[in-house]
Every structure is written in structure tokens, then in C-alpha cells.
Amino acid sequence: MEYINTQKWHLFRYNYSIQKNKKEGAINEKKLELKKLLIYAKSVYHILKKIKELTDKRARKTIPFFNLIMPVFLFLLLQYESFHTVFSAPESMRKRLRHCIRGRIPKVDDVRDGLSLTDPEETERILADTVSRIRKNAVLRGGTIGGYVTAAIDRVELFCSRKKNCERCLTRKTASGEVEYFHKSIVCTTIGNNPHLILGQDMLGPRDGTEKDEGELTGGKRLIETLYSQHGHFADVIVADGLYLNAPFLKVVLNCHMEAVIRLKDERRLIFQDAEKLFGKGEGRKEPFYREGKKIDCWDLDGFEIEGLEKELRVARYCEKNEKTGEEKWVWLVTTSKEIDHKILWKMMHKRWDIEENAFHQLKTYYHADHCYCHEAVEVIFLLMLIAFNIREMYLYRRIHGFEGSGITRKSVTRIFRDDLQAGDVRRILYLEGG
């Protein structure tokens, strides 16, 4: 009898906890409203006003320019997968369009024509202004990793085609000899604590005559210099893959008064071989530490050089051993910093994957960055997408208290916002209050 009562008690507690979690989830979901998101974008970042100020270069202006660009931003914010889904859809989308557009609803061709004539530099200024406002609001005041504002830089390929191309396309040949056309961007984003923010991007340019297409290092250096000219000291540390272990890139980072943490993978490099010899003699050995169920041995030395760079570099080597399975993993890095603790450097290198998981994965999976919305306006659409990404991140992690850890998925957030647009008219916010 006592065993049965105990079973009933545990079953009661289990059911009660489920109902409580559901109730708490429902309460959290009620806080998520499209109108509040749009008011936040309008009042704090003035996004709608800045969209209205974009230069209209169309010859025929039968539809207000705002009626073309604003819905694109809104439906990127709601993560719709194509313009056809929105502007060429049956009656299922008609109500949503009526709830956000005053006057005649544009056709998909009108939208594409307007976007193709939009200046990417003007759109890029909206992203830069958004990032400036975020920094002024001291969102990153406490740093993102170990008290340091840490940003990662990496490439992302948007899409490729063997048929469609434009004058800004990069090219490559497949194994069968066919030519592929594609677009690639270098992106810089914060890593570590939420919210993850995309600070900027640089679209790589095509070859000019016999010259090669622009490489990642060219775009990476240009992006760092652009962000520094726009925002000053926008980060404390730049984390990057082994490709960026290059004297000109490190000089750019140092000239912008930041430190670099670069993955070291190429065993043929002299800096790797020199460090390996010293570590093999036991030099630079640190006390082991434990993270995520792993014992981590560390060797850390400075005084290394690479050709073309005056400043001496520091090399750290980590051996991560899983205490349950006995599996070992070796991680090497090079840094320009002599002050950052070796444990924080380890965390920075591991958090470098945030740019893949919390930026590129989201952009491709949820924002459909690998879909060609309009080939003639690739950069403009990508910039609007990055602005939408930042606005959502800020709204969810800064305005919705308790969102982190609530268990509400990003798909659920998108569904809530889409349902809100189906059920309620937001034109007053977009036009009267946002215009």
C-alpha cells in the first residue's frame, strides 16, 4: 500500500511539473507580440524612418518606395522563405499583406525592381546605425567572454547557380569543368553571451579581367577597418580560423587597437614546429583545469615570430581529455595578447563556433540566406536580413525577460509573429507612428 501511495505521489508531482512548465511557457509566449517588436524597432532604432529615407531611383513610381522595401524587411523579420511565398501567394497571404501595406499591394516583380535599384551603401548605413545604437545602450558593457568583448570573423557562402549570374558573381569551376556562380560574404559577429550580434559584413567582389576573385583575407581586413572607422573600438578580441594567421591581417587588427586569437592547425608552419619543440621539453606547462567533463592540459609560451610582423606572438596548446571515454583532442592557437588568461583563451577558441551555430546556421536555416530572393539585389537583401537578425536578437534577449532558458524555440517565436500579423493590423505602427 505504501509503495502504491509513493507511486501516486511521484506521478502527481510529475504531472504537476508538466502543467506548471506549460503554464509558464504560455505566460512567456504571451509576452512575444509582433506589435511590440515593431514598436521596439521603430522607437529605439528608427528602422522604419531610415527605410523611408532610402533613395528611390525608379523611373516609374506608381507605388510608394516604402511600400516595396518595408514589406521586404518585415517578411525577412518573419523569416519567410521567398518573395513568391509572400507576394504571389493565394489568399492565405492576402490578409497579412493588407495588415501591413496601405494602398496597392505590389507584385513580386515590382518588389524585385525596387530592390535592384536600392543603394547597398545606404542599406549598410542602416545596419551600422543599428550597431552604433546597440553599443551606445551598453549592451556589451560586461564583455561577452571573460570580461572581453569578443567577435569572430568568417566567411559565409549565400548560394550558387550554374545558370543565373550577375556582374557581382564570383566564379569557380567544378570537377566536371562546369562554371558555378556564387556570392560570398565575410561576416563579423559577437560570440559568447547572448545576444549574438552581427556587427557587419563585406561582400567579396569578382575578378577584374585576368585578376582572381577577392579572397577572404582581403575582405576580412577591409571589414575590420570599416567597422573600426564606423564604431571605433568595437571589440577587444577578434577570433578567427587558421587562414587568418597572416601578418597583414594581424597588423590590421593591432592597428585597430584590438587583439587577435587565431586557430593554429598547419603543422608545416615554423611557428608550430618551434612551439612543439619547446612544449615537448616541458616548457610553458600550466596547471590542468577542468571544463565540461574534460581534463585540459595546457602549454603556453610567448616570444614567437612570423615573417612580416614586428610584434612577438604567443602560442598555447591544449590537450582535452574526456575522463569517461579517454578520448583526446588537441587544440592550438596563436594570439597577439600577453595578458589574457590561458583558460579564457581556450573558451574564446571554443566559442568561435558561435559564428557557425548562432549566426550562419540561423541565417541559412531560419532566414534562408542561402535562397536567392533577387539576384540583382543580393547585398541589399542580405543587409536587410542582418538588420532583422539583430533586431530580433535584441528584442528577445533584452526586452523579453526570461526568454533565455524559457525553452521557447525560434520556430515558435516566428509562428507567434506570423499569427499576430494574420490576426491584427499593424499599419498604424508602420505608417502613422513609424513613418
C-alpha positions in Angstrom: 0.0 0.0 0.0 2.8 2.4 0.9 4.5 1.6 -2.4 1.3 2.4 -4.3 0.9 5.7 -2.5 4.5 6.6 -3.2 4.0 5.9 -6.9 0.9 8.1 -6.9 2.7 10.9 -5.2 5.6 10.8 -7.8 3.0 10.6 -10.6 1.2 13.7 -9.2 4.4 15.6 -8.9 5.4 14.7 -12.5 2.0 15.8 -13.9 2.0 19.0 -11.8 5.5 19.9 -13.1 4.4 19.4 -16.7 1.3 21.6 -16.2 3.4 24.2 -14.5 6.0 24.3 -17.2 3.3 24.5 -19.9 1.7 27.4 -18.0 5.0 29.2 -17.6 5.7 28.7 -21.3 2.3 30.1 -22.2 2.9 33.1 -20.0 6.3 33.7 -21.7 4.8 33.3 -25.1 2.2 36.0 -24.4 5.0 38.5 -23.9 6.0 37.9 -27.5 4.0 40.2 -29.7 4.7 41.5 -33.2 3.4 44.9 -32.4 5.8 45.3 -29.5 8.7 44.1 -31.8 7.8 46.7 -34.4 7.4 49.5 -31.9 10.8 48.5 -30.5 12.4 48.6 -34.0 10.8 51.9 -34.6 11.3 53.8 -31.4 14.8 52.5 -30.4 16.5 52.0 -33.7 14.3 54.1 -36.1 14.4 51.4 -38.7 11.1 52.4 -40.4 12.2 56.0 -40.7 15.5 55.0 -42.2 13.9 52.7 -44.7 11.6 55.6 -45.8 14.7 57.7 -46.3 16.3 55.3 -48.8 16.8 56.9 -52.3 14.1 55.9 -54.8 15.9 55.5 -58.2 12.9 54.1 -60.1 11.8 55.8 -63.3 8.1 54.9 -62.7 6.9 55.5 -59.2 3.4 54.2 -59.3 3.8 52.5 -55.9 5.5 54.3 -52.9 9.0 53.1 -52.4 8.3 52.5 -48.7 5.6 50.0 -49.8 8.2 47.9 -51.6 11.1 47.9 -49.1 9.2 47.9 -45.8 7.3 44.7 -46.5 10.6 43.0 -47.5 12.2 43.9 -44.2 9.0 42.9 -42.3 8.8 39.5 -44.0 12.5 38.9 -43.6 11.9 39.6 -39.9 9.2 37.0 -40.0 11.5 34.6 -41.8 9.5 33.9 -45.0 11.5 31.7 -47.4 10.8 33.6 -50.7 9.1 36.6 -52.3 6.8 34.3 -54.2 5.5 32.9 -50.9 4.6 36.4 -49.9 3.7 38.5 -52.9 2.5 35.7 -55.3 0.7 33.6 -52.7 -3.0 32.8 -52.7 -5.5 34.3 -50.3 -3.6 32.8 -47.3 -1.2 35.7 -47.5 -3.6 38.4 -48.7 -4.8 39.2 -45.2 -1.3 39.6 -43.9 -0.3 41.9 -46.7 -3.4 44.0 -46.1 -2.5 44.3 -42.4 0.9 45.8 -43.2 0.6 47.7 -46.5 -1.5 50.9 -47.2 -2.7 51.2 -50.7 -2.0 48.8 -53.6 -0.1 45.6 -52.8 2.9 45.4 -55.0 3.6 42.5 -57.3 6.8 40.4 -56.9 8.3 42.0 -60.0 7.8 45.5 -58.6 9.5 44.5 -55.4 12.5 43.0 -57.2 12.8 46.0 -59.4 12.8 48.4 -56.4 15.4 46.3 -54.6 17.7 46.0 -57.6 17.9 49.9 -57.7 18.4 50.3 -53.9 21.9 51.5 -53.0 23.7 48.9 -50.8 25.7 51.7 -49.2 22.6 53.3 -47.9 21.3 50.0 -46.6 24.6 49.3 -45.0 24.4 52.6 -43.1 21.1 51.4 -41.5 23.0 48.3 -40.2 25.9 50.5 -39.0 23.5 52.9 -37.2 21.7 49.9 -35.6 25.0 48.5 -34.3 26.0 52.0 -33.0 22.8 52.3 -31.1 23.3 48.9 -29.5 26.8 49.9 -28.4 25.6 53.2 -27.0 23.0 51.3 -25.0 25.9 49.5 -23.4 24.6 46.0 -24.3 28.2 44.7 -24.4 29.4 46.6 -21.4 30.3 43.5 -19.3 32.0 41.7 -22.3 30.9 38.5 -23.9 33.7 36.1 -22.8 35.8 36.6 -19.6 35.1 40.3 -19.5 36.3 40.9 -23.1 34.0 41.9 -26.0 34.9 39.0 -28.3 34.0 38.9 -32.0 34.6 36.2 -34.6 35.1 36.7 -38.3 34.5 34.1 -41.0 33.1 33.6 -44.5 29.6 32.5 -45.5 28.5 31.4 -49.0 25.0 32.6 -49.7 24.0 30.5 -52.8 25.4 29.3 -56.1 24.0 28.6 -59.5 25.3 27.2 -62.8 22.8 29.2 -64.9 21.9 32.5 -63.3 24.6 35.1 -62.7 25.2 38.8 -62.3 28.1 41.2 -62.6 28.9 40.8 -58.9 29.1 37.0 -59.0 32.2 35.1 -58.0 33.1 32.1 -60.2 34.7 28.7 -59.9 34.9 25.5 -61.9 33.6 22.2 -60.7 35.4 18.9 -61.1 33.5 18.3 -64.3 34.6 21.7 -65.7 31.3 23.5 -65.3 31.3 27.1 -64.2 29.5 27.9 -60.9 28.4 31.4 -60.0 28.1 32.3 -56.3 28.2 35.1 -53.7 30.3 35.1 -50.6 30.4 37.5 -47.7 32.8 38.0 -44.7 30.8 38.4 -41.5 31.8 39.7 -38.1 29.6 38.7 -35.1 29.9 38.7 -31.4 30.5 35.4 -29.7 29.9 34.2 -26.1 27.0 35.6 -24.2 23.6 36.3 -25.7 22.5 38.3 -27.6 24.7 37.4 -30.6 25.0 40.5 -32.8 26.2 40.8 -36.4 28.4 43.8 -36.4 28.9 44.0 -40.2 29.6 42.2 -43.5 31.8 42.6 -46.5 30.7 41.1 -49.8 33.6 39.8 -51.8 34.0 41.2 -55.3 34.5 39.3 -58.6 37.6 39.1 -60.7 38.6 42.1 -62.8 39.9 41.0 -66.1 42.7 38.4 -65.5 42.7 39.1 -61.8 41.4 36.5 -59.3 38.2 36.9 -57.3 38.7 38.7 -54.0 39.9 36.4 -51.2 38.8 36.1 -47.6 41.8 37.8 -46.2 41.1 40.9 -48.4 37.5 41.0 -47.3 38.4 40.3 -43.7 41.0 43.2 -43.5 38.6 45.5 -45.2 35.7 44.6 -42.9 37.8 45.2 -39.7 39.0 48.6 -41.0 35.4 49.5 -41.9 34.0 48.6 -38.6 36.7 50.4 -36.8 36.1 53.6 -38.8 32.3 53.3 -38.1 32.4 52.4 -34.4 35.9 52.9 -33.1 36.9 50.2 -30.6 34.0 47.8 -31.4 35.6 44.7 -29.8 38.5 43.7 -27.6 39.4 40.5 -29.3 39.0 39.1 -32.9 38.8 35.3 -33.1 39.4 33.6 -36.5 40.3 30.4 -38.3 43.8 29.4 -39.3 43.5 31.1 -42.7 43.8 34.5 -40.9 47.2 33.7 -39.3 48.7 36.2 -41.7 51.0 39.2 -40.9 48.9 41.8 -42.9 45.7 40.7 -41.2 47.3 40.8 -37.7 48.7 44.2 -38.5 45.2 45.5 -39.3 43.8 44.1 -36.0 46.7 45.6 -34.0 46.4 49.0 -35.7 42.7 49.0 -34.7 43.9 48.5 -31.1 42.4 45.0 -30.7 43.9 41.6 -30.0 43.7 38.6 -32.3 43.2 34.9 -31.3 43.8 32.6 -34.3 43.5 28.9 -34.6 46.8 27.1 -35.5 46.3 24.0 -37.5 49.0 23.8 -40.1 51.8 21.6 -38.7 54.1 22.7 -41.5 54.3 26.3 -40.2 57.6 27.2 -38.5 55.7 28.8 -35.5 54.0 25.4 -35.0 57.2 23.4 -35.2 59.2 25.8 -32.9 56.4 25.8 -30.3 56.1 22.0 -30.5 59.8 21.5 -29.7 59.6 23.8 -26.6 56.4 22.2 -25.4 58.0 18.8 -25.8 60.7 19.8 -23.4 58.1 20.7 -20.8 58.4 24.4 -21.2 55.3 26.6 -20.6 53.4 23.8 -18.8 50.4 25.1 -16.8 48.2 23.6 -14.1 45.5 21.5 -15.7 41.9 22.7 -15.4 38.5 21.1 -15.9 35.7 22.1 -18.2 32.6 20.3 -19.5 33.7 16.9 -18.1 37.1 17.2 -19.6 40.6 17.5 -18.1 42.5 20.1 -20.0 46.3 20.2 -20.0 47.8 23.4 -21.3 51.2 24.7 -22.5 51.6 28.4 -23.0 54.6 30.4 -24.2 55.3 33.7 -25.9 58.2 35.2 -27.8 57.4 33.6 -31.2 57.6 35.4 -34.6 56.1 35.3 -38.0 57.6 36.9 -41.1 56.4 40.5 -41.7 55.1 41.2 -38.2 57.2 43.0 -35.6 55.2 42.1 -32.5 56.0 38.8 -30.9 53.2 36.2 -30.7 52.1 33.8 -28.0 51.3 30.1 -28.7 49.0 28.0 -26.5 48.4 24.2 -26.8 45.6 22.4 -25.1 45.0 18.6 -24.7 41.4 17.9 -23.9 40.9 14.5 -22.4 37.4 13.1 -21.8 37.6 11.4 -18.4 34.8 8.9 -19.3 35.9 7.8 -22.7 39.6 8.6 -22.6 39.3 10.4 -25.9 41.9 13.1 -26.5 41.7 16.3 -28.6 44.5 18.8 -29.3 43.8 22.5 -29.9 46.4 25.0 -30.8 46.1 28.8 -31.0 48.2 31.9 -31.6 47.4 35.2 -30.0 48.8 38.7 -30.0 47.8 39.2 -26.4 50.1 38.7 -23.5 47.5 39.4 -20.8 44.5 37.2 -21.5 44.5 34.2 -19.2 45.0 30.8 -20.9 41.7 29.5 -19.6 39.8 32.4 -21.2 41.8 31.9 -24.5 40.6 28.3 -24.5 37.0 29.4 -24.1 37.3 32.0 -26.8 38.6 29.4 -29.3 35.7 27.1 -28.4 33.2 29.8 -28.6 34.4 30.6 -32.1 31.8 28.1 -33.3 29.1 30.6 -32.2 29.5 32.2 -35.5 28.5 29.0 -37.2 25.8 27.9 -34.7 24.3 31.2 -33.7 24.9 33.3 -36.9 25.4 31.3 -40.1 23.1 28.4 -39.0 20.3 30.8 -38.1 20.8 32.9 -41.3 20.6 29.8 -43.5 18.1 27.7 -41.6 15.6 30.4 -40.4 16.3 33.5 -42.5 17.0 31.4 -45.7 20.2 33.3 -46.6 21.1 30.5 -49.0 18.0 31.3 -51.1 18.3 33.7 -54.0 15.5 36.2 -53.3 16.6 38.5 -56.1 19.9 38.1 -57.8 20.3 41.7 -58.8 19.9 42.8 -55.1 21.9 40.2 -53.2 23.8 42.6 -51.0 20.8 44.8 -50.2 18.6 41.8 -49.2 21.5 40.3 -47.1 21.9 43.6 -45.3 18.2 43.8 -44.5 18.4 40.3 -43.3 21.2 41.1 -40.9 19.3 44.2 -39.6 16.3 41.9 -39.0 18.5 39.3 -37.2 19.9 42.0 -34.8 16.5 43.5 -34.1 15.1 40.0 -33.2 18.1 39.1 -31.1 17.9 42.4 -29.1 14.1 42.1 -28.7 14.2 38.5 -27.4 17.2 38.8 -25.1 16.9 42.4 -23.9 13.2 43.1 -23.9 11.7 39.7 -23.1 13.0 38.9 -19.6 13.5 35.2 -19.1 13.5 34.3 -22.7 16.9 32.7 -22.4 16.2 29.3 -20.7 12.4 29.5 -21.3 12.5 26.6 -23.8 10.6 28.6 -26.4 12.0 27.7 -29.8 12.8 30.2 -32.6 10.2 28.4 -34.8 7.6 29.1 -32.1 8.6 32.8 -32.0 8.2 33.0 -35.8 4.8 31.3 -35.6 3.6 33.7 -33.0 4.7 36.7 -35.0 3.1 35.4 -38.2 -0.2 34.6 -36.4 -0.1 38.2 -35.0 0.1 39.6 -38.5 -2.7 37.4 -39.6 -4.9 38.5 -36.7 -4.1 42.2 -36.3 -3.5 45.3 -38.3 0.0 46.9 -37.8 -0.3 49.6 -40.4 -0.7 52.3 -37.8 2.7 51.4 -36.3 4.4 51.1 -39.8 2.9 54.3 -41.3 1.5 56.8 -38.8 3.9 56.1 -35.9 6.8 54.7 -37.9 6.6 57.0 -41.0 
